[in-house]
């Protein structure tokens, strides 16, 4: 049974990305774009994504690498195009705890400052794993932006 915890370690990652806030927002909210970069694994990205982009709408991700997979689901809580996206994030690697992710995008000309904050992680080891995973995911995002936008 999923749980909502309101405390726990927080991951926060800041990046400057070579794309507009609108372009980055699109990458985060369109399944056909999400599948190109959403993966916590190094190497080739293999992801299945679906989303219903509206407050209360759900998303799901299945991220694969060899024999490993990561399944995540969540619900969109706040959508402020193209500056902010807030959603829950839950799966086996959060101990099925409904954690909270906030994505903030600040335009800087043709670049964007991205701040990802992941709160309510239930344990220090889960915090550590998500710090690595989000770092890899944002590396894939930067790769897609540098090649395709």
N, C-alpha and C positions, 0 to 999 in steps of 0.2 A: 504494500500500500504506500503510495507516495506521501511524503511528509513535506511540510513547509517549515524550514528552520529560519530564524531571523538573525542568527549570529553565526560566526565562523570566519575562517580566514578569507581574505579578499585578494584577488589577482587584479593588478592594473598594469596595462601595457600601453605605451604611447608610441606612435609612429607618425612620421610625415610621409604621405603617399603622393606619388606623382600623378594624381587624377583629381577631377573636381569632386566636390561633396556629392553632387547628383550622380556621377558615375559610380562612386563607391557605394552609395545608397542602393543603386540598382543591383550591384553585385551581391549585396546582402539580402535582397528581397525578391529576386526572380530566380525560381528553381533552375531554369536553363543556364543561368550564369553561376549560381551557387555550386553546381556540380563541377565547374572548372577549377575551383580553388579550395573548397571546403574539405580539408583533410588535416588531421593532426600527425599524419605519417610523412616522413621524408620520401622523396621520389615522386613517381607518377600519382596523380590524383584520381581516385575511383570513388565517386560519391553519387548517391541517389538522394534527391531532395524533393520535397513538396511543401507548399505553404499557402495559407489563406491569409493574405496580408490585410488585416483589419484588427482593431482592438478586440481581443477575445478569440481571434482566429488562431489556428494551430499550425505548427510546422513540424516536419520530421526529417531527419537525416540518417542515412546509413553510409558510413565512411569505411572503406575497405582497403586492406593492404596485405597481400599474401594470405596467410591464415588468420590474420587479425581483423576484427571489425569493431566499430564504435557506433552504437545506435543512440540517438538523442532525439528527444521531442520537447516541445515547449509551446507556450502561448504568448502571442504578442500582447503587451500591456499598454505600450505607448508608441505611437508612430508620429513623428514630427519631421516629415520629409523636407529637405534632405539632411537635417541636422542631428536627429536623435532617434534611436530605436531601442526600446526596452522590451525584454522578453524573458520568460522563464527558460531554464535549461535543465533537463532531467534525463537520467539514464543510469545504467548499471554503474558507470564510473563516478557518479555522484551519490552512490548508495540509494538511488531512487529518491533523493531529496530534491525538491523543487528549488533550484538555485536561481539567482537573478543576474542577468547580463544587461549592461547598459553600454550602448555604442554611441559615442558623441563625435560629431564631425564638424570641424571648424575650417571654413574655406580660407586658403592662403593663396589667392590668385589661381593659378592652374594646378596648385597642390592643395592638399587637405591635411590638417592635423587630425589624427584619429586617436581617440582614447577609448579603450575597451576596459570596462570594469566588470569583474565577475565576483559576485558576493554570495555569502551564505554557504561556502564550501564546507562540508561537514568535518573534515579532518586535515591536519597538516600534510599528510601524504597525498590526499586528493588535491589539495592546493598546489603542491609541487608538480603533480602530473598535469594539471590544467595550465600551469604556468608554461610548461614545455609545449603542451598541445596548442595553446593559443599562439605561442611564438611561431610554431611551424605553420599554423593556419594563416597567420598574417604574412609570413614569408611567401606562401603560395599566392596570397592575394597580391602582394607586391610583384611577383613574377608575372601574373596575368596582366596586371596594369602596365608593366614595362613592355610586354610583348604585344598586347592587343588593343590598348587604348591610346 
